[in-house]
């Protein structure tokens, strides 16, 4: 279960914490912000996505989008390092 802190109308959700990445979601009013900071090839990469919170799955989209991007980037970085 993600950890959560609430600051007025702003809510933070920690999605994923690993040695090479920190991914979290923020909610500000009706907007969802999904963010991830990653260590890739010795450099910090920052990923960011946002959407409106609604009943059509915007929160789930933002979470899955960030996890999929993170996984694809780390897989590509690993295969590049092995060459």
NUMAR-417076 format. One record per residue (C-alpha): x, y, z; residue number from 1; residue in one letter. Coordinates in Angstrom, 2 decimals. Example, Ala and Ser with C-alpha at 12.3 -4.5 7.8 and 13.67 -1.06 7.14 Angstrom:
2
ATOM       X       Y       Z num residuo
ATOM   12.30   -4.50    7.80   1       a
ATOM   13.67   -1.06    7.14   2       s
% end
This chain:
83
ATOM       X       Y       Z num residuo
ATOM    0.00    0.00    0.00   1       x
ATOM    1.39    3.45   -0.91   2       x
ATOM    2.24    5.82    1.88   3       x
ATOM    0.23    9.03    1.89   4       x
ATOM    0.62   12.52    3.28   5       x
ATOM   -2.08   15.14    2.97   6       x
ATOM   -1.34   18.87    2.90   7       x
ATOM   -4.64   20.77    2.59   8       x
ATOM   -5.86   20.07   -0.95   9       x
ATOM   -2.52   18.50   -1.91  10       x
ATOM   -1.96   14.76   -1.41  11       x
ATOM    1.30   12.80   -1.99  12       x
ATOM    1.40    9.03   -2.71  13       x
ATOM    4.69    7.12   -2.79  14       x
ATOM    4.32    4.55   -5.59  15       x
ATOM    7.73    2.94   -5.84  16       x
ATOM   11.07    3.26   -4.07  17       x
ATOM   14.05    1.22   -5.30  18       x
ATOM   17.83    1.76   -5.19  19       x
ATOM   17.69    3.30   -8.69  20       x
ATOM   14.35    5.15   -8.60  21       x
ATOM   11.78    7.06   -6.57  22       x
ATOM    8.30    7.33   -8.08  23       x
ATOM    5.35    9.11   -6.55  24       x
ATOM    2.00   10.70   -7.34  25       x
ATOM    0.66   14.07   -6.31  26       x
ATOM   -2.93   15.20   -6.35  27       x
ATOM   -3.74   18.88   -6.41  28       x
ATOM   -7.47   19.58   -6.56  29       x
ATOM   -8.64   17.62   -9.64  30       x
ATOM   -5.21   17.07  -11.23  31       x
ATOM   -3.00   13.98  -10.83  32       x
ATOM    0.77   14.34  -11.26  33       x
ATOM    2.87   11.20  -11.59  34       x
ATOM    6.62   11.70  -11.23  35       x
ATOM    9.71    9.51  -11.14  36       x
ATOM   13.37   10.32  -10.49  37       x
ATOM   15.73    7.62  -11.73  38       x
ATOM   19.44    6.98  -11.78  39       x
ATOM   20.30    5.84  -15.33  40       x
ATOM   23.90    5.42  -16.50  41       x
ATOM   25.16    7.65  -13.69  42       x
ATOM   22.71   10.47  -14.45  43       x
ATOM   19.42   11.53  -12.91  44       x
ATOM   16.41   11.28  -15.22  45       x
ATOM   13.13   12.96  -14.27  46       x
ATOM    9.84   11.65  -15.72  47       x
ATOM    6.57   13.53  -15.38  48       x
ATOM    2.96   12.94  -16.44  49       x
ATOM   -0.28   14.65  -15.51  50       x
ATOM   -3.99   14.12  -16.09  51       x
ATOM   -7.39   15.13  -14.76  52       x
ATOM   -8.78   12.99  -11.98  53       x
ATOM  -12.08   11.56  -13.11  54       x
ATOM  -14.07    8.35  -13.10  55       x
ATOM  -12.46    7.08  -16.33  56       x
ATOM   -9.29    5.80  -14.64  57       x
ATOM   -7.00    8.84  -14.82  58       x
ATOM   -5.27    7.97  -11.55  59       x
ATOM   -4.61    4.41  -12.65  60       x
ATOM   -3.40    5.65  -16.06  61       x
ATOM   -0.89    8.02  -14.43  62       x
ATOM    0.43    5.29  -12.13  63       x
ATOM    0.71    2.61  -14.84  64       x
ATOM    2.19    5.05  -17.34  65       x
ATOM    5.02    5.94  -14.98  66       x
ATOM    5.72    2.31  -14.04  67       x
ATOM    5.78    1.28  -17.71  68       x
ATOM    8.07    4.16  -18.72  69       x
ATOM   10.39    3.40  -15.80  70       x
ATOM   10.56   -0.29  -16.70  71       x
ATOM   11.24    0.38  -20.39  72       x
ATOM   13.99    2.91  -19.63  73       x
ATOM   15.74    0.63  -17.14  74       x
ATOM   15.51   -2.34  -19.55  75       x
ATOM   17.02   -0.28  -22.37  76       x
ATOM   19.75    1.08  -20.09  77       x
ATOM   20.62   -2.46  -18.93  78       x
ATOM   20.84   -3.81  -22.48  79       x
ATOM   22.96   -0.82  -23.59  80       x
ATOM   25.35   -1.34  -20.66  81       x
ATOM   25.83   -5.01  -21.59  82       x
ATOM   26.93   -4.17  -25.16  83       x
% end
